[in-house]
Amino acid sequence: MRPSSARNRTRVVPDTEPKRSRKRVSRRVVRPAVPGTDERPQGGLDPTLASEDSDESWGDRAEGNDGDLLRNRPPHWG
C-alpha cells in the first residue's frame, strides 16, 4: 500500500518534441454525378438581379441619407 502523499503526486514530463499540427482533410463523400445530370449544379451564382432587388426600389437614393440625418436630429442633441 502506498502512502497517501505518493498517491497525490503527479509526475511532470517535459515536452521536448514540438507539437505537430495535422492538416484537416475533407470528410465529405464525393460521388460521381448521375449520367445525364449537371456535374456542377452549384458551380456559381446567377449574377442577374430581379427589378425589385435594386436599392431604388427599396426606397434608397444614390446620394445617401446624410441630409436626412442632419435635418431629423432629436431635440436633445441641441
C-alpha positions as CSV (number, residue, x, y, z in Angstrom):
1,M,0.0,0.0,0.0
2,R,1.3,3.4,-1.0
3,P,1.4,6.4,1.4
4,S,-1.2,9.0,0.7
5,S,1.4,11.6,-0.2
6,A,2.8,9.5,-3.0
7,R,-0.7,8.9,-4.5
8,N,-1.4,12.7,-4.9
9,R,1.9,13.5,-6.7
10,T,1.9,13.8,-10.4
11,R,5.0,13.4,-12.5
12,V,5.7,16.3,-14.9
13,V,7.4,15.2,-18.1
14,P,9.0,18.0,-20.1
15,D,7.6,18.3,-23.7
16,T,10.8,18.2,-25.8
17,E,9.2,17.5,-29.2
18,P,7.3,20.2,-30.9
19,K,3.6,19.6,-31.5
20,R,2.7,18.6,-35.0
21,S,-0.4,20.1,-36.5
22,R,-2.4,17.9,-38.7
23,K,-3.9,19.3,-41.9
24,R,-7.6,18.9,-41.9
25,V,-8.9,16.6,-44.6
26,S,-12.4,16.9,-46.0
27,R,-14.7,14.2,-44.9
28,R,-17.3,14.9,-47.5
29,V,-18.3,11.9,-49.6
30,V,-17.6,12.6,-53.3
31,R,-19.5,10.5,-55.7
32,P,-19.7,10.8,-59.5
33,A,-22.7,12.5,-61.0
34,V,-25.6,10.5,-62.2
35,P,-25.4,10.2,-66.0
36,G,-27.5,12.9,-67.7
37,T,-27.3,15.5,-64.9
38,D,-25.2,18.6,-64.4
39,E,-21.9,17.7,-62.7
40,R,-21.6,21.1,-61.0
41,P,-25.2,22.2,-60.2
42,Q,-23.9,24.7,-57.6
43,G,-20.9,25.9,-59.5
44,G,-21.8,29.6,-59.5
45,L,-24.4,32.1,-58.8
46,D,-26.5,33.8,-61.4
47,P,-25.5,37.5,-61.3
48,T,-28.8,38.6,-62.8
49,L,-30.9,40.6,-60.2
50,A,-34.7,41.0,-60.3
51,S,-36.0,44.5,-60.8
52,E,-37.3,44.7,-57.3
53,D,-33.9,43.9,-55.8
54,S,-32.4,47.3,-56.6
55,D,-31.7,49.9,-53.9
56,E,-34.1,52.4,-55.5
57,S,-37.0,50.0,-55.4
58,W,-36.5,49.7,-51.6
59,G,-36.6,53.5,-51.2
60,D,-32.9,54.2,-51.1
61,R,-31.3,57.1,-53.0
62,A,-28.0,57.1,-54.8
63,E,-26.8,60.2,-52.9
64,G,-27.1,58.9,-49.4
65,N,-29.0,60.0,-46.3
66,D,-26.6,62.4,-44.7
67,G,-29.0,65.3,-45.2
68,D,-32.0,63.4,-43.7
69,L,-29.9,62.6,-40.6
70,L,-28.9,66.2,-40.1
71,R,-32.4,67.5,-40.5
72,N,-34.1,64.9,-38.3
73,R,-32.0,65.4,-35.2
74,P,-33.6,64.7,-31.9
75,P,-34.3,67.8,-29.8
76,H,-31.9,66.7,-27.0
77,W,-29.0,66.8,-29.4
78,G,-29.1,70.6,-29.4
